[in-house]
């Protein structure tokens, strides 16, 4: 089924809803405090670690029901938000963020390693993504492969150069159905060069392209698919160490992007 509609206007427009909400509360976007650069993570432990590293304990405000947190005063201004899992929920929150004026999204998450050289505890920077989730097809035609922002990828790479992390850059596979990652599918996407598999990146990149904002992802390899059996690594020391380093990496990239694109009002 072709989900794409060429009509540009949606019946429910997140920017209109955002304006109505702000009027109802009697505040402006600036007073709400959401920054134009956002670090976006769907892993609760990662979000908590990001906030711990920033020494931020109190939420700044909410995007509808989802709290966001701002980097400390004096830091290059960006926000941190998270919670949803999977493409549909990610896109709902992402659309709401864009409706409130977000322009740059740095996505931090996990992926399964697909290649012999993508090991647990490595980091994948997806340049583009093969689409096997349904949400992105409401935004881009089937033949289009969504891609990351080159500028944000450069910011991530510059931050990664200061670490000892093992970094892989290239294509990713995104799927809605982690329990239907069959051996045939894994082999197919491995042969197509996909470094890993996740549940959100292709949708995040598709919405960014459609809405004209910038997005890039940093994914930590949490498990491997190259052996005869699935190899999880969620409790391995190397994985846990990389999680902390990946948080440092993406926070540094966010500072760089926010500083470069800061406006006179500090947003």
N, C-alpha and C positions, 0 to 999 in steps of 0.2 A: 504494500500500500504506500502511495506517495502522500506523505503528510504535509509537504510544503505547499504554502499558499502565497501567491505573489502579492496579495493585498498587504500594504505596508503597515496599516493601522490595526492594532489589536483591540478587541472589544474591552478588555481589561488592561489598562495601561499602568504599569508600576509607577511611572513618574507622576501621573495624575493622582494616584492613590497617595504617593508620598507628599505631594503638595497639600492634599486635603487633610492628611494626618497632622502636618505641621501647622496648618491654619487652626485645626481643632485644638491643638496644644498651645497655640499662641506663641510659637517660636519660629525662628528662621533656620535654614540648613546650617548656617554657621554656628548658631547657638546650640543646635543639637550636637555638634562636635565631630561628626563622622568625617574622617580624613579622605582625601582623594586617592591615597594609596592604602591598600588593605592586604594584610596577610590572612589567608583564608585556609583553614585546616578542618578536615572532617574527622580527625582522630582526636578524641577527647584528651588522651594523655599528652599528645603533642601540643594541643592548645594550652593545657595547664603548664607544660614545660616552657612554652613561649612566654606566658605571663610571669612565671617564676623568674625567668631570665631578665625580664623587663622590670621586675619587682613591682608589678601592678596587681593589686588585690581587689579593687573595686571596679565594677562595670561603669562605663561612661554613660551609656544609654542603651536603648534597644532598637533594633530594626524589627518592628512589629513585636514578636515574642522572643527574638534572638538577641542576647546581649552582645555588645561590642565593647572593646577596651582600647584606650588610646595609649600610645607610647608616652613616657614621662615628659614633663615640661622640660624644655631645653634640648630634647632629642629631635632629630629630624622627624616631622610629624607623620605618623601612620597609625592605622587602627588594626586590631586583631579580632577576628570573628571565626566562628566555627559551628560545629554540631551535626549538620546533616550528612547522611551517607547515601551515595548513589547519584546518578545523573539527574533524575527529576527533582529531588530535593535540593541538590546543589544549584541547579538552574533557577529554581524559585527564589532562593536566597540571593543568588547573583543578580537576577533581574531587579530585586528590591534594592540591592546595594547601588546598582547603576541608576535606578530611579532617584536615589538620594544624592547622586553626584559623584560616585566613585569612578575613577578613570584608569586605575592601575591595580591589577590583582595578581598577587604572588601566591600560588597554591602549593601547600605543603601536604604531602600524603604518603601513601605506601603503594608498592606494586609487587607483583610476583615476577621473578626473573625468568625470562624465556630462553636466553642464550647461554651457552656453556661458560661465557666469561662474565655473566651478570650474577654475582654471588650475593648471598645474604650479607647485609651491611654495606653493600655498594650503594651509590646514588645514581639515579637516572634523571637526566634533564630532557624531557620530551620536546623535540623540535616540531613534531606533528603527530597526528594520531589517526589510526584506523578505527572507523566507527562501527561498533556493533552494539550500540545502545540506541534507544528509540528517540530520546529527547532532541538530539541535535538535528534530526531530519525535519523538525518544524522550523529550523533556522537556515540551513544551508542545503542546496541540492545534493542528491546522493553521490554525484561524481566529484564533489569537492572534498579535499582532505584538509581539515582544520589544522592550523599551525600556530605556534607560539609567536609572541612579539619578539622580534630580533633584538630590540633594545633591552627588554627585560631579561632575555636569555643572556645577553652580554653582561648585564649587571650581576646575574647569578654566577656566571663564569668568573667574573672578576673577584667576587667574594669567595668562590670555591678555590681560587688560586692561592689563597692565604691558608688553606687547610691541607691536611694529609689524606683527605677522603679520596676514594677511588670513584671517579666520575665517568659516566657513560652518557653520550649525547646522541640522540637519534629518534627513530619512530617508536610509537607505543601502540598497544592494542587496548581499547576500552570496551568493556562488555557490561551488560546489565545482570548477567546470570553467572555468578562465580561457580555455582554448582553444576553448570553445564559447560565448563571448560574441558571439553573432551580431548583425548590424545590427538585426534585428527585435526581439531581446531588449533591446538597448541602447535602442532607441526606446521600447519598452514601459515600461521602468523610468524612463526620462527623463520620459515623460509622467505617470508616477505621482509625480514629484517627487523621485526619488532623486538625491542630490548626487554619489554616487560608488559604486564597487563594490569589494568586498574578498572575502576568503575565510574570515574568522573571526567578525566582529562579531555576527551574528545568533545564532550558537551560544554565544558568550560571554555575551551578554545573556540568552539562554534559560536557561542553567545558573544564572546568578545569580538570576533570578526563581524558578526551581524550588527552589533551595537556600536562598533567603532571604538572600542577601548582596548587597552593593552593587557595581556595575560601571559604568564609563564608558570611552569610547574617544577617543583623539586620533589622527587619521589625516592623514598628509601626502600631498597629491596628487602622484603620481609620473608620471602619463601622462594623455593626453586622448583622448576618443573622439568628439568632436563634428565633426571634419573628415572629409574623404573617406577618409583613411587614419589608422591608429593613430599617435599622436604620443607616443613615449616621452621622458621627461625625466630619467632617472636620473643623468645626468652634468651636467645644467645647473647653472650657478652658483646660481640662485635656489633650486632644489630642495635642493642641498647646504647652502646657508645656512639654509633653513627646517628641515632635519633637526636642526641644532644648536640652533636656537631652540625647536623642539618638545620636544627633550630637556629644555631648561631649564624650559619650561612645565610639563611633566608632573612633573618633580622637585619644582618649587615646589608644585604641586597635591598631590603625595604628602605633602610636609612639612605642608601645611595640614591634610589629612585625618588624618594620623597624630597631629598635635598635638591636634586637636580630640577625637579618640577614644581618646587614650592612657589606659591603665589604670595603677593604682599600680605594677605590676611593670615598667612601661616598654614593654610590648608594644603 
